[in-house]
Amino acid sequence: MKKLMKILAAIVAFAIIVGILWFANGFLGNPVSKILAKNAAKNYIAETYADRDFIIEELNYNFKDMGYYAHVKSPSSVDTYFSVYISMLGKIKRDSYENVLNGWNTYQRIEDEYRQMVNSVFSLPEFPLVSNIDYGTIEIMEKDTTGGFDKANYGIKMSELELDKEYNIKELAKTAGHIVFYAQDDEISFKRASEILLTLKEFLDKADVPFYAIDFILEKPRNEDETPNQDRTTINTANFLYGDIYEEDLEKRLEEEHNALMDYYKEQDAKGK
């Protein structure tokens, strides 16, 4: 009986060890598969991009698809970086080099620089406005700009971006810069919205951070636990132009934009039904 118990205990222990290894393999990979993936990535880069100076910066495991991805970059090109995706058995699945060719990486560089530029204003100690969401982005001109009231009909064309070119971000922002700002205030009125929007523009102008349009939303302050206020009264605008942000009749323009946007959303909801 004791011998049987020992055997059963050994079986249970073995099963537990196998389970732990299986779990770890699924979430962390294993040394053997990592070596296979690394060698596969090296061979793939050497064969596919033989004439380039690409290097593998690092190799990581992705537990979601139970495979590896190698970060590849060029020391001589700031916009040339991509990933190679490899299976656990060392088979190449695909790479993302297309992001280098189609301008996406170059756009990301421009986008990041502009976002940091805008964030530097919103994070100033003297910046007086309270917001829940606030950032800047460079809009991409879409092929179809007639699909919705709130769709931007301005921006840069990603296909026209040049690899590694040093762009004047401020000049681009004059025609493609887009601000998103969810202001929080106890007073929800077009008068208060006008005051906040003028203050926002004043700070961005003072810092010489241009923008072409803004999604401006005024809402009640969030609760202490960051949950939304029960009073959902808001003022909403989409792609409100920089050129329309001036004191004279601003309340009226904001009200017209808000009403037009709400009517559009109602139409879309009705179509959905």
C-alpha positions, 0 to 999 in steps of 0.5 A: 500500500505504501509503495502504491502511495509513493507511485501515486505521489510521484505521478502527481508530482510529475504531472504538476511539474509538467503543468508548470512547464507547459504553463511557463512555455505558453507564457514565457517560451523556452530556451530551445524555441528562442534559439530556433527563432533567433537563428531563423530571424538571422537567416531571414534578414541575411537572405531577404535583405542581404544588401541592407545594414539591418541588425536584430536589436532584440527578440521577444516572446508573445504569449498571445500567439505563442511565437516570437518577434524580432525587432530589426532596425537600420543604424543608418536610418531613423525610420527603418525599423520593423518586426519579424514574426517567428513560430515556436518551431522557428518558422518565419510567419511574416515581417512588417517591413511594409511600414517602412515603405508606406510611410507609416514609420515616418508618420509615427516619428512626426506624430510623436514629435507633435504629441510631445510638443502639445503635451509640453503645453498641457503639462505646464504648472501654470496651465489652468484648465482641467481635462480628462483627455488631452493630446495632439495628433497629426491627421492623415488625409484619408481617401474618402473624407465624405463619410461623416460629419466628424471625419477630418477632411484635412491632413498629410498624405502618408504616401508622400512622406520621405524616409528619414526626411527632417520635417518642420513639424510646426509647419505641418501642424498648421494644416494637419495639426489636430487637438483633442481636449475634454475639458472638465468644469462645473458650468456647462454652457456655451459661454463657459466653453468659449472662455475655456477654448480661448484660454486653450488657444492662448496657451498654445499660441504663446508656446508657438504650437499650431493646430488646424482644428480641435475636437473640443468637449466640455463635461462635468468633472469626474468623481474622485474615483475617476468614474464619469459624473452622473450628470452627463450634460456635455458640449461637443464639437468635432474638427472645430477650426482654429480660424473660428476660435476668436471672441466675437460670436464664438458662443454662437459658433460653438452652439451651431457646431454642437447642434449640427454634431448632435443631429448627425449622431442622431441620424447615424443612430437612426440608420443603425436601428 
